[in-house]
Amino acid sequence: MAKKHKFHTTKIEHHKDGSATVHHMHEDGEKHDVRHGVTDLDAVHDSMQDHLGQPNEGEGMDEKNEALQAPPPAVPGMMQGK
């Protein structure tokens, strides 16, 4: 199965307070990279899923098949994109 994204590398920088900086590097160049701060490991997983994965059928949906919530915002003060 072919990947459905154009990121070729992801780097995760871990910080002493449990937060991290996630950097998804795009094959079309740095201007398409995504770099942002996250608060904890669960948010690292969410970033990986949001940028690299495809949700399982029904994942993140309520009984009406509507999204449960919007993705969490980036941590203030951290870079979003480049």
Secondary structure, 3 states (H helix, E strand, C coil): CCCCCCEEEEEEEECCCCCEEEEEEECCCHHHCEEEEECCHHHHHHHHHHHHCCCCCCCCECCCCCECCCCCCCCCCCCCCC
